Amino acid sequence: MKTNVLYYGDNLEVMHRFIDDNSIDLIYIDPPFFSSKAYEIIYGDAKEVRMFEDRWKGDVYHYVNWMEPRLALMREKLQPMGSIYVHLDWHAVHYIKIAMDKIFGYNNFQNEVIWQYSQGGKSQKRWARKHDTILFYSKTDKFYFDSSGVRIPYTPHKRSPTGSYGGVMGIDESGRRYVEKWGTGKKKLYRYYLDKGKIPEDVWKIQSIQAGAHERLGYPTQKPEPLLERIISASSAKEHVVADFFCGCGTTLAVAQLLSRKWIGCDVSPTALRLVKERLLKCGAIDIEEVGVPKSLEALKAMQHFEFQNYVVSFIQGINNPKLVGDTGIDGWTPFKRHPIQVKQSEHVGRPEIQRFESAIRAEKKDKGYVFAFSFSKPAYEEVARCKQEDKIEIELWSVLDLINADPPPSIL
């Protein structure tokens, strides 16, 4: 089976078509939470603005029915010693746990990990909601788990040389500090080396992504890299295969790459996958294969309007206009000089569209702009020539197909 692949499409179809059974060592997924919201996912500079509605219109049971076949298929794709982590919030975690008990087996439930963070809203009516839940299941009762890379050093309390661990502090012949204490019934003396540390408990206090963090991409549900580092380090080894079938902005894949794991990613947003690819390249990934990403005229026409718009802008690393309506015809800007960009999901764009874009450029007090469409009419080119000569405004007309299929992509500043 191929690894280091980004798949575009519904993960149910992708798993059926491309992923071998018993082939994946670790799956982490962070599926859209059941929150009855439409999410506006806004990436910062040169990132995506995407609207998507919950695919489970109705009550929580629609959500569970949507998730169950995906979870069942993920179990089939795990190798016998594999495991899965499912990241959820309070809306549906208890429903999904019941479903996973049925799919994976009650005895293969390993942990309910609580990720505690500081950010989030506060309420005067209830306790502040400051945690997510991560369900950890294995495929069988024999699963890979190595705590050596995630242990937390013991830290003696300032007021007591043995801290809260009790026992007697000592130093061995090599200079390592330890605490010795008797087990239950004082039948065995245990020695705990402070530098070896302990396995983290199932409540993880890991800082959520701060505004100035280098990894921040502006994705509102983006998870911090240290969270994935702990999961991937403990539940996979080097060269193991790590998969994320709701890969979003690609944190799982980026961390897997940095930790020398093989990876597989899948998402329904081609814009997200393009940005994930850029992130992986910065992490040192090579020979990244993309499967199903729309590049043909038919596939591009079938995309949702805002998805198409932001997908095109991402190809020139432009800045998307966060306004989904009332944008005065400007869908984005070039990254440095901030020249206006307009994207048309149509053929034979004509003179009237160009004239309206000229007005938008003037309103921005700029002298240049770019229009991307499938094709342009002869009057459109004539209007561009007139505008440059008489109004001193330069407009470049680009074929979307030429842009997307260019290798390497053109640099438009």
C-alpha positions as CSV (number, residue, x, y, z in Angstrom):
1,M,0.0,0.0,0.0
2,K,1.2,3.5,-0.8
3,T,2.1,5.9,2.0
4,N,2.8,9.6,2.1
5,V,-0.4,10.1,0.1
6,L,-3.0,12.8,0.4
7,Y,-6.5,11.7,-0.7
8,Y,-9.3,14.1,-1.6
9,G,-12.8,12.9,-1.0
10,D,-15.2,11.3,1.5
11,N,-13.0,9.1,3.7
12,L,-15.5,6.2,3.5
13,E,-15.0,5.9,-0.3
14,V,-11.2,6.5,0.0
15,M,-10.8,3.7,2.6
16,H,-12.9,1.3,0.4
17,R,-10.9,2.1,-2.7
18,F,-7.3,2.7,-1.6
19,I,-6.5,1.5,1.9
20,D,-5.6,-2.1,2.5
21,D,-7.0,-4.0,5.4
22,N,-4.6,-4.7,8.3
23,S,-2.2,-2.0,7.0
24,I,-2.2,0.9,9.4
25,D,-0.5,1.1,12.8
26,L,-2.2,4.2,14.2
27,I,-5.2,6.2,13.4
28,Y,-6.0,9.6,14.9
29,I,-9.1,11.4,13.8
30,D,-10.5,14.8,14.9
31,P,-13.9,14.6,13.1
32,P,-16.2,17.7,12.9
33,F,-18.0,17.8,16.3
34,F,-21.7,17.5,16.5
35,S,-22.5,21.0,17.4
36,S,-25.4,22.0,15.0
37,K,-23.2,24.7,13.6
38,A,-22.0,25.8,10.2
39,Y,-18.3,26.2,10.5
40,E,-16.4,29.1,8.9
41,I,-12.8,27.8,8.7
42,I,-10.6,30.8,8.1
43,Y,-6.9,30.4,7.4
44,G,-4.6,33.4,8.0
45,D,-2.4,34.8,5.3
46,A,-2.8,32.9,2.1
47,K,-5.1,30.4,3.7
48,E,-8.6,29.0,3.2
49,V,-12.0,30.4,3.9
50,R,-14.4,27.5,3.7
51,M,-18.0,27.0,4.7
52,F,-19.3,23.5,5.3
53,E,-22.6,22.4,6.9
54,D,-22.9,19.4,9.2
55,R,-23.5,16.3,7.1
56,W,-25.8,14.9,9.8
57,K,-28.9,17.1,9.6
58,G,-31.1,16.3,12.5
59,D,-30.4,14.8,16.0
60,V,-27.2,13.3,17.4
61,Y,-28.3,9.8,16.2
62,H,-27.8,11.0,12.6
63,Y,-24.2,12.0,13.6
64,V,-23.6,8.6,15.1
65,N,-25.0,6.8,12.1
66,W,-22.7,8.9,9.9
67,M,-19.7,8.0,12.1
68,E,-20.3,4.3,12.7
69,P,-19.5,2.9,9.2
70,R,-16.4,5.1,9.1
71,L,-15.2,3.8,12.5
72,A,-16.0,0.2,11.5
73,L,-13.9,0.5,8.3
74,M,-11.1,2.1,10.2
75,R,-11.0,-0.9,12.5
76,E,-10.6,-3.1,9.4
77,K,-7.7,-1.0,8.1
78,L,-5.8,-1.2,11.4
79,Q,-3.2,-4.0,11.7
80,P,-3.7,-6.4,14.6
81,M,-1.4,-4.4,17.0
82,G,-2.9,-1.1,15.8
83,S,-4.9,1.5,17.8
84,I,-7.1,4.5,17.2
85,Y,-7.6,7.8,18.9
86,V,-10.9,9.6,18.3
87,H,-10.9,13.3,19.4
88,L,-14.4,14.6,20.4
89,D,-16.0,17.3,22.6
90,W,-18.9,17.0,25.0
91,H,-21.7,17.0,22.4
92,A,-21.5,13.4,21.3
93,V,-18.5,11.7,23.0
94,H,-20.7,9.4,25.1
95,Y,-22.7,8.3,22.0
96,I,-19.5,7.6,20.1
97,K,-18.0,5.6,23.0
98,I,-21.0,3.3,23.0
99,A,-20.6,2.9,19.2
100,M,-16.9,2.2,19.6
101,D,-17.5,-0.4,22.3
102,K,-19.7,-2.2,19.9
103,I,-17.2,-1.9,16.9
104,F,-13.9,-2.4,18.7
105,G,-15.1,-4.4,21.7
106,Y,-15.6,-3.2,25.2
107,N,-12.4,-4.9,26.4
108,N,-10.4,-3.1,23.8
109,F,-11.2,0.3,25.3
110,Q,-7.9,1.5,26.7
111,N,-8.3,5.1,27.9
112,E,-10.5,8.1,28.0
113,V,-7.9,10.9,27.8
114,I,-9.0,14.3,28.9
115,W,-7.2,17.2,27.1
116,Q,-7.5,20.2,29.4
117,Y,-6.8,23.6,27.9
118,S,-7.1,27.2,29.0
119,Q,-8.8,28.9,26.1
120,G,-12.5,29.0,25.4
121,G,-15.6,30.7,26.6
122,K,-16.8,31.2,30.1
123,S,-20.4,31.1,31.4
124,Q,-22.2,32.4,34.4
125,K,-24.7,29.6,34.2
126,R,-22.5,26.5,34.3
127,W,-18.9,25.4,34.9
128,A,-16.5,26.6,32.1
129,R,-16.0,24.0,29.4
130,K,-12.2,23.6,29.2
131,H,-11.6,20.1,27.9
132,D,-12.0,17.7,25.0
133,T,-12.1,13.9,25.2
134,I,-9.9,11.5,23.3
135,L,-11.1,7.9,23.1
136,F,-8.2,5.4,22.8
137,Y,-9.1,1.9,21.5
138,S,-7.0,-1.0,20.3
139,K,-7.9,-3.5,17.7
140,T,-6.9,-6.4,19.8
141,D,-5.7,-7.1,23.3
142,K,-2.1,-7.0,22.1
143,F,-1.3,-3.5,20.9
144,Y,1.8,-1.3,20.5
145,F,2.4,1.1,23.3
146,D,5.8,2.5,24.2
147,S,5.9,5.1,27.0
148,S,9.7,5.7,26.9
149,G,9.4,8.7,24.7
150,V,6.6,10.5,26.5
151,R,7.5,10.1,30.2
152,I,7.3,13.2,32.5
153,P,10.3,13.8,34.8
154,Y,9.6,13.5,38.5
155,T,10.0,16.9,40.2
156,P,10.6,16.8,44.0
157,H,8.6,19.4,45.9
158,K,10.6,22.4,47.2
159,R,9.5,21.7,50.8
160,S,10.3,18.0,50.8
161,P,13.3,16.2,49.2
162,T,11.0,13.3,48.3
163,G,8.2,15.5,47.1
164,S,4.8,14.0,47.2
165,Y,6.1,10.5,46.4
166,G,7.1,9.6,49.9
167,G,9.9,7.2,50.6
168,V,13.6,8.0,51.0
169,M,15.7,10.1,48.5
170,G,19.0,8.7,47.4
171,I,21.8,8.9,44.8
172,D,23.2,5.8,43.2
173,E,26.8,5.2,42.3
174,S,26.4,6.9,38.8
175,G,25.0,10.0,40.4
176,R,21.3,9.5,39.5
177,R,18.8,10.6,42.0
178,Y,16.0,8.3,43.1
179,V,13.3,7.7,45.6
180,E,12.8,4.4,47.3
181,K,9.6,3.4,49.0
182,W,7.8,0.2,50.0
183,G,4.9,-1.2,48.1
184,T,1.6,-2.3,49.6
185,G,2.2,-4.5,52.6
186,K,5.9,-3.5,52.7
187,K,6.7,-6.7,50.8
188,K,8.8,-5.1,48.1
189,L,11.0,-2.0,48.0
190,Y,10.6,0.0,44.8
191,R,13.1,2.5,43.4
192,Y,12.0,5.4,41.2
193,Y,14.6,7.3,39.2
194,L,13.6,11.0,39.0
195,D,15.2,11.5,35.6
196,K,13.3,8.5,34.1
197,G,10.0,10.0,34.9
198,K,6.5,8.6,34.9
199,I,3.9,7.8,32.3
200,P,1.5,10.7,31.9
201,E,-1.9,10.2,33.6
202,D,-5.1,10.3,31.5
203,V,-5.6,14.1,32.1
204,W,-3.3,16.1,29.8
205,K,-2.7,19.7,30.5
206,I,-1.3,20.8,27.1
207,Q,-1.5,24.4,26.0
208,S,-3.8,25.1,23.1
209,I,-2.3,27.0,20.2
210,Q,-1.7,30.6,21.1
211,A,-2.1,33.6,18.8
212,G,1.6,34.0,18.1
213,A,2.5,30.4,17.8
214,H,4.7,29.5,14.8
215,E,2.5,26.5,14.0
216,R,-0.8,28.5,14.0
217,L,-2.6,28.4,10.6
218,G,-5.8,30.2,11.7
219,Y,-7.8,27.0,11.6
220,P,-10.3,27.4,14.6
221,T,-10.2,23.6,15.5
222,Q,-6.4,23.2,14.9
223,K,-4.8,21.0,17.5
224,P,-1.3,21.7,19.0
225,E,1.6,19.7,17.8
226,P,2.6,18.5,21.4
227,L,-0.8,16.8,21.7
228,L,-0.1,14.7,18.6
229,E,3.5,14.2,19.5
230,R,2.5,12.4,22.7
231,I,0.0,10.2,20.9
232,I,2.2,9.3,17.9
233,S,5.3,8.8,20.1
234,A,3.5,6.3,22.4
235,S,1.3,4.4,20.0
236,S,3.7,4.0,17.0
237,A,7.3,3.4,16.2
238,K,9.5,4.8,13.4
239,E,8.4,3.6,10.0
240,H,5.0,2.7,11.3
241,V,2.0,4.0,9.2
242,V,0.0,6.8,10.8
243,A,-3.3,7.8,9.2
244,D,-5.7,10.8,9.7
245,F,-8.9,10.5,7.7
246,F,-10.1,14.0,8.7
247,C,-6.7,15.6,8.3
248,G,-7.9,19.3,8.2
249,C,-4.8,21.5,8.4
250,G,-2.5,18.5,8.7
251,T,-1.1,18.5,12.2
252,T,-1.2,14.7,12.5
253,L,0.7,14.3,9.3
254,A,3.2,17.0,10.0
255,V,4.1,15.5,13.4
256,A,4.2,12.0,11.9
257,Q,6.7,13.3,9.3
258,L,8.9,15.0,11.9
259,L,8.9,11.7,14.0
260,S,9.9,9.6,11.0
261,R,6.6,7.8,10.6
262,K,4.9,7.1,7.3
263,W,1.5,8.8,6.9
264,I,-1.8,8.8,5.0
265,G,-4.1,11.8,5.0
266,C,-7.6,12.4,3.7
267,D,-10.0,15.4,3.6
268,V,-13.0,16.7,1.7
269,S,-11.4,20.1,1.1
270,P,-8.9,20.3,-1.8
271,T,-7.8,23.7,-0.5
272,A,-6.9,22.2,2.9
273,L,-5.0,19.4,1.2
274,R,-3.0,21.9,-0.8
275,L,-2.0,23.7,2.3
276,V,-1.3,20.4,4.1
277,K,1.1,19.6,1.3
278,E,2.9,22.9,1.7
279,R,3.2,22.2,5.5
280,L,4.6,18.7,4.9
281,L,7.1,20.0,2.4
282,K,8.4,22.4,5.1
283,C,8.7,19.4,7.4
284,G,11.0,17.6,4.9
285,A,8.5,15.4,3.2
286,I,9.3,14.4,-0.4
287,D,7.5,12.5,-3.2
288,I,4.1,13.5,-1.8
289,E,1.3,11.9,-4.0
290,E,-2.1,13.5,-4.3
291,V,-5.1,11.4,-5.3
292,G,-8.4,12.7,-6.4
293,V,-7.6,16.4,-6.1
294,P,-9.7,18.2,-8.7
295,K,-7.8,19.4,-11.7
296,S,-10.1,18.7,-14.7
297,L,-12.7,21.1,-16.0
298,E,-15.5,18.9,-14.9
299,A,-14.1,18.4,-11.4
300,L,-13.5,22.1,-10.9
301,K,-17.0,23.0,-12.1
302,A,-18.5,20.5,-9.6
303,M,-16.9,22.2,-6.7
304,Q,-18.8,24.4,-4.3
305,H,-18.5,28.1,-5.2
306,F,-16.5,29.3,-2.2
307,E,-14.4,26.1,-2.1
308,F,-13.5,26.7,-5.8
309,Q,-12.7,30.4,-5.1
310,N,-10.4,29.8,-2.3
311,Y,-8.8,26.8,-4.0
312,V,-7.7,29.0,-6.9
313,V,-6.4,31.8,-4.6
314,S,-4.4,29.2,-2.7
315,F,-2.5,28.2,-5.8
316,I,-0.8,31.6,-5.9
317,Q,-0.5,31.7,-2.1
318,G,-2.8,34.7,-2.2
319,I,-4.8,36.2,0.7
320,N,-8.5,35.2,0.7
321,N,-11.2,37.8,1.3
322,P,-12.9,36.6,4.5
323,K,-16.2,38.2,3.4
324,L,-18.3,35.5,1.7
325,V,-20.9,38.0,0.5
326,G,-20.6,41.8,-0.1
327,D,-17.0,41.5,-1.2
328,T,-17.5,44.1,-4.0
329,G,-16.1,41.5,-6.5
330,I,-12.8,41.1,-4.8
331,D,-12.1,37.4,-3.8
332,G,-8.6,37.9,-2.5
333,W,-5.3,39.7,-2.9
334,T,-1.8,38.8,-4.0
335,P,0.5,38.1,-1.1
336,F,2.8,41.1,-1.1
337,K,1.6,44.0,-3.1
338,R,-2.1,43.1,-2.4
339,H,-3.3,43.5,-5.9
340,P,-7.0,42.5,-6.1
341,I,-8.0,39.0,-7.4
342,Q,-11.3,37.9,-8.8
343,V,-12.2,34.3,-9.4
344,K,-15.0,33.2,-11.8
345,Q,-16.3,29.6,-11.9
346,S,-17.4,30.1,-15.5
347,E,-16.4,30.1,-19.1
348,H,-16.4,32.9,-21.7
349,V,-16.1,35.7,-19.1
350,G,-16.9,38.9,-21.0
351,R,-16.5,42.7,-21.0
352,P,-19.2,43.5,-18.3
353,E,-17.4,41.4,-15.7
354,I,-14.1,43.0,-16.5
355,Q,-15.6,46.5,-16.3
356,R,-17.0,45.8,-12.9
357,F,-13.7,44.5,-11.7
358,E,-12.0,47.7,-13.0
359,S,-14.3,49.7,-10.6
360,A,-13.3,47.4,-7.7
361,I,-9.6,48.0,-8.5
362,R,-10.2,51.7,-8.4
363,A,-12.0,51.5,-5.1
364,E,-9.0,49.7,-3.7
365,K,-6.7,52.5,-5.1
366,K,-4.6,50.0,-7.0
367,D,-3.4,49.9,-10.6
368,K,-3.3,46.2,-11.2
369,G,-5.5,43.1,-10.7
370,Y,-6.0,39.5,-11.7
371,V,-9.0,37.6,-13.0
372,F,-9.1,33.8,-13.0
373,A,-11.7,31.9,-15.0
374,F,-12.0,28.9,-17.3
375,S,-12.0,31.1,-20.4
376,F,-12.5,34.7,-21.6
377,S,-14.3,36.2,-24.6
378,K,-12.6,38.4,-27.2
379,P,-14.4,41.5,-25.8
380,A,-12.9,40.8,-22.4
381,Y,-9.4,40.9,-23.9
382,E,-10.3,44.1,-25.8
383,E,-11.5,45.7,-22.5
384,V,-8.3,44.8,-20.8
385,A,-6.3,46.4,-23.5
386,R,-8.4,49.6,-23.4
387,C,-8.2,49.8,-19.7
388,K,-4.4,49.6,-19.7
389,Q,-4.0,52.2,-22.4
390,E,-6.7,54.7,-21.3
391,D,-7.1,54.2,-17.5
392,K,-3.6,53.0,-16.7
393,I,-5.0,49.9,-14.9
394,E,-3.4,46.6,-15.8
395,I,-5.5,43.5,-15.6
396,E,-4.1,40.0,-16.2
397,L,-6.5,37.2,-17.4
398,W,-5.6,33.7,-16.3
399,S,-7.0,30.3,-17.3
400,V,-7.7,28.3,-14.1
401,L,-6.7,25.1,-15.9
402,D,-3.4,26.6,-16.9
403,L,-2.8,27.8,-13.3
404,I,-3.7,24.6,-11.6
405,N,-1.9,22.3,-14.0
406,A,1.3,24.3,-14.1
407,D,4.4,22.6,-12.7
408,P,5.7,24.3,-10.8
409,P,2.8,26.7,-10.0
410,P,3.4,30.3,-11.3
411,S,4.6,32.9,-8.8
412,I,2.3,35.9,-8.8
413,L,3.4,38.6,-6.5
